[in-house]
Amino acid sequence: MRSSGVSQIVFSSTCAVYGEPQRLPIAETDPLLPTSPYGETKLVLERALQWYRRAYGLRFVSLRYFNAAGATTRHGERHDPEPHLIPLVLQTAAGLKPHVTIFGTDYPTADGTCIRDYIHVSDLARAHVLALDALSSGTCDAEVYNLGCGGEGYSVRAVIDIAREVTGRAISIMEGPRRAGDPAVLVASSEKATRELQWAPELQDLRVIVDSAWRWMRESAKS
């Protein structure tokens, strides 16, 4: 970036930098105590951006995603292997997998499974454009923003139940042990992004998010 004369960047960070939250919803000023290598490496890069700002004047916005999900008519989510819950649940609904595994059923939540905040990829894309605009206009210099839908979030079991409603398919589950480093609840406060970037999610209903992913999966299977 320095050799090419690029002086600003929007960094894709993660809610995993917070680890097990001390309060909900999580604000950008809350302690950064990651409990996974993924969260730790994102935090290292956030800190590196701060040092590059001091040393070279790099201007940046770090966007801390809270579970990006969903699809547009043109683009969807497909990894190999697939690590994310909603695609795995929909693959099970489509008969591509025999079951979806619930990792941990003894968390201190209403149904014993993890709770997460899901955000549609279209809402994420808008946040990136707004962040770039803020950097280009000079109204933003070095900031971090949570990007989520807030509210109470959705448990793993709730995601599966919503997927059953959306797809009209049976979805078999298997219960497994907790995965190391998985916090019980991660739900964002996006008030700072709303206040400073004039951003707010437009597709925050999880049924809409799951339906968009399901439609994309079915259409992409035809091509």
PEKATA-V260040 format. One line per field, one symbol per residue. ss: DSSP state (H for helix, E for strand, C for the rest). phi: phi as a letter, one per 30 degrees, with the letter a starting at -180 (. if undefined). psi: psi as a letter, one per 20 degrees, with the letter a starting at -180 (. if undefined). Layout:
BEGIN
ss=???
phi=???
psi=???
END
This chain:
BEGIN
ss=CCCCCCCEEEEEEEHHHCECCCCCCECCCCCCECCCHHHHHHHHHHHHHHHHHHHHCCEEEEEEECCEECCCCCCCCCCCCCCCHHHHHHHHHCCCCCCEEEECCCCCCCCCCCEECCEEHHHHHHHHHHHHHHHHHCCCCEEEEEECCCCCCEEHHHHHHHHHHHHCCCCCEEEECCCCCCCCEECECCHHHHHHHCCCCCCCCHHHHHHHHHHHHHHHHHC
phi=.ddciccbaccdcaddddiddcabddcdddecbecbeddddddededddddddddbidcbbcccdchdaiacdcbbcabbdcccddddddddddidbdaccccjbbddbecicdcbccbddddddddddddddddddidbbabbbdbaciicibdedddddddddddicdbdbbcbdecejdddbbbcccdddddcchcadcbdddddddddddddddddddd
psi=gghikpjqqopobqiiihboqirqrprhiqqnmqjqhghghghghghhhghhgghjjppqppooqnmprarahhpapoqoroiqgghgghhghijiqhrpponpjkqmrhjirqprpqpqhhhgghhgghggggghijipgnqqpqoaibbiaprghhggghhggghkqpoqqpprrqppjoqgpopqokhghgghilqqpiliphhgggghhgggggghhh.
END
